Amino acid sequence: MKKGSPLLSRLNSAYFWDADLDKLNEQTDADYIIRRVFELGDIEEIGLVHGWFGKDCCRKALVSAEYLREAAIIQAMVFLDIPERRLFKSASKKQHHAV
């Protein structure tokens, strides 16, 4: 992960396997970072991202996502006080998971 990035240096770089880590930026890539950590991260990392970006930013990134794993939706509902699964854009679309 980027040496000068306080948040990214604390996250598992494997979450961002499809990104150029030297170009990943907390400000411009916030939605991407939030979604990946809610999908793949542990509770501590989710808490770190939640604290870094804030509840509103995390909520916006996750509710508007085209695709989210079920675990990420559940974690978002708990961490961000989202009362219903149907509020997620991804909940209204059929999700395809690799077997």
N, C-alpha and C positions, 0 to 999 in steps of 0.2 A: 504494500500500500504506500501511498505518498507519505514521505517523511514529514513534510510540513503541514499535513492536514490533521488537526487534532481529533476529529471524529473518525475519519477513515482509517487512521492508524490504529484505532481500537477495535475495528471490525475485521472479521475473517475475510481475507481477500478472495477466497474461493466463492463467495456469494456473487462476486462480480466477474465471473469467468469469461463473460462475453464482452467485457468493456476494457478499454485501454486505461489502466489504473493511473497512468501519468496524466491523463486528461480528465479524469473524473473529478467533479467539483461539487461541493456541498450546496452551493447556491443554485447553480444551473441544473444540477441533476438530482435535486431533492426528491422528486416523486419516485424516480428510479431507485434511489437508495432506500427510501422508506419502504417501498413495496418489497424489495429484495430482503430486507432485514425482517419485516413482518412475516414473510414466507419462509425464510430459511434460518433466521437467527434464534438464539435462545432468549429466555426471559430477560437476562441482564442486558443483552444487546438491544432488544426491543425497548426496554426502559431507557437506555442510553439515547437511542434515536428519538424516542418520545420527548425526552428532556431537551435534546438539542434543537429539534424542529418545532416543538410545541404541539398541543392537541389539535388546534385548528388546521395546521399544515398537514399533519398526519392524516387527519380525518378526510380532508379534501383529496389527498393523493390516493387513499385506499378506496373511498366511496366511488371515485371516478374511474378506477382501474377497469380496463376491459377484461382482464383475467386476474383472478386471485385463487389460490388454493383454499380449500375449505378451512384448513387450520389458520390461515392468515385472516380470513373473515371472522372466525370465532375470536381470535386474539384481538383483532381490531374492535370487535363489539365489547370485549371486556375492558381493554385499556382505554378506549375512547368513548365509552358510554353510548354506543350506538344501539338503540333499542331493538331494531328489527333487521333481519338479514336482507329483506327485500329492498332496503335503502342502498345496497351496493349494486352498482351497474353490472358487475360480473355475476351477481346472483340471478339476473334475468336472462342470462345466456347459458347455453349448454357448454359445460367445460369438458375438455378432452384431456385425459391424463394418460401418460405412457404407462404401460404395464410393466 
